[in-house]
């Protein structure tokens, strides 16, 4: 990984869904560089293409055209196997609905990325991580025995356990109450601060975006604004005026 | 990853249990069969081992062909010659025959279908070879005495000194004084058989074996090896005899029963196999549904870095563990089933000697392997589906599995499979040139292929079929019924594969029912068209032969105008083993046959060397009237016959033998001849007075039974029905497996539609309506299985009826209606548990369910 350069870079991404008359252009030429050790928020209203962008950046979906590079490797032409190895080494995920395996304990869920990769657990790192997310006393619980906020903290710990190059968080607060949301956001920010973790967060919640060092606004499949951090109020204002920023 | 899979599996106990049930049944059948047949085998082995414990060598008669049942007796002088051999320490000879005791009710005593045996004993001789041990009284020593086994003495409530009635070879009753009671080895009976013991001279006279023996047991002098003893004995043996060591004789006797037992074993294993086959459909379907439902889980694993291969193996591993788990349960359920099957046999009148249940290593291995492999194979397709879950499904609501690259070839492949299966079936059904075994193999593989093929085609036709079959539901069930129909239609692949499991069971049951109907019709038809007598004389049970003396008694008493019996035995001609019948001349007026050459009168004019042959035999050996035939009996006697007539046997039951000779000639050729039946014409036909007169004459023949033609037909039908019931029970197992399949699908479907059900309840659907909706969906699925299965069954029956010849095609419409009702019942039963779950969903939770 090039410490100075971008961790994730996208060049001229387009993504079209469907064919003919019903075709939808979700992305219309997006280029973006994600800087290391930073929390980047991708903002935009519903249908702006922000989720599609994240899916493509994370290798979950393929662009119609354009390329994505993660840690120096071009992922857009990778086959399933190569992508699997890429995920093991470089990518962590946090989902809106947590996506924990219900039969596994919190500890087992957190260690899952290492289990599937057949790697040993760095116990010191695991202990530090679980203490950091405040789950040290909840490790033997099953997801069903945890609150939404606690489940999402398990998911955050899980995304970090393998020390990935970049963590993608998809609406991480979308299913949480205000208090839990605040805790998760603080946690994500801490991770960049404490460990220099690169995080890309997709959200439509101005409060979530407010913790980001950089905010990328998307509208109708295009980046309309790329700003350094802003307050919740500023973000709200920007969102309301997003139409005026759109290229004509 | 392995740990993750296992934890996941254990975490979903209900799913594991429901899936397992589909395999448990089949494995239980397999293990139960092995345990049962092994146990019976061990029982027989124990019996014969006791008989030959002290015998270094055993001499028996040797049939020229056929089994030991046809072995001839040999001259008693053989014993004297053996006793003089230098290596012989002691030798004893005996005779045996069928002999039965008569109970206080005037009927023969039989314990659950076990035979009545007659043995001989030398009261003054060496008893070391005698497996019977006296427990009271003494051995019979005069022509007026008999001894019996302790079990029979108990059931007859007789004691030493009492008078008891005995019949030999189904003849008339004679009374003897009970001289003693004996145990067989350490047991009070020999697997339920009754044993009548006479002194040797009396036995030889009674069994019609004067100056003859059936068996000689020999003990060697110390230091004489078995091989040396055998070679010495060999040198003095008359023709048609053989000598074996005690162990060999034990094994030979066991094998004798073993051949029947292995038929039973293969038949039962076949039904276990069918249940496993049906189970594999259920497993494949259940795993497919769960794979679809766990798409997000698999996708999440993929985003965590799991490769598609890991996901595939996770599903296969799940299949493996489920299979192993289910097989282990099935193995032990089989132990219980063995007990149950034994009871079933007992109820069917077959008493088997039972030692402790035999649980062989082979049983464990085969059962576990069968269940595990079937489950594993069934999990392969769902595993491939799981592989196709894309990682992005982790973030998409209601992700749909992408169709396989080969999916578009699906219908084509299904049709090809069907076509291949039908081709195999047709080869099996219509190519007469092939051996019957090969034809059945082709047909069997064809049937399996057809089931697979139809199951593959079914998804394409399930939607329109469900629309039609669901119509009554929309009428009966209102909104719930309409929703049920839509639900059954919305995932046709799932509905179709659920129904396919039931289809197999119903197809087989239908095929059996149609064949049985044909068999019944042909039995009734042939008896009605051929038998011209008023009464039929048979043994009490109808399938063992009866004595000639009972027919003679009727003739002598003058109560009938004609009494004509038919004997049956095995013979060999042109190197082929054939059925030989001996005909009383009177049959010419009582048995109406179709003739190619000759007339009915030919039966009365057979003379000493005349033979009636059937058209098939005539054709395969190019025989015409006047052709010579050399016939050989199992005892090694031969006779030169001349073809005097050729008859066309009816499609079904052949009333004569392949070769039929006069009863007089038959009696001179075969030892101890008996009638399989005798036809009787009475003055004025069937009447109460005639029946009473006949029965009065036969009162001294406890094993003889008089039936009118009508009663005879009924009892023949009953025989078919008995077999039919047994087959229904055995196939019922497969139906139960498919019932669990429907339960599985519905439980998983209810789980999948939690949110939808919550919505329906929220907008006012009552619990009753919810239950009704699930119930109707189950019934539509079951009816779909019936719609596919019953026609296949009818078709298969038509085909197999053709292969088996002689079974006319006749559809039992009433029974088919019953099967449709049974399918509905299966649906209703299967719906009980899922419907309860659906109706008890908490509305709020269901709506929030994510």
Interface residues (C-beta under 8 A of the other chain):
Chain A: X51 X55 X59 X60 X61 X80 X81 X83 X84 X85 X87 X88 X91 X93 X95 X96 X97 X99 X101 X102 X103 X104 X108 X112 X113 X115 X116 X117 X118 X158 X162 X170
Chain B: X1 X3 X4 X7 X8 X10 X11 X12 X296 X297 X300 X301 X302 X303 X304 X305 X306 X307 X308 X310 X390 X391 X392 X394 X395 X850
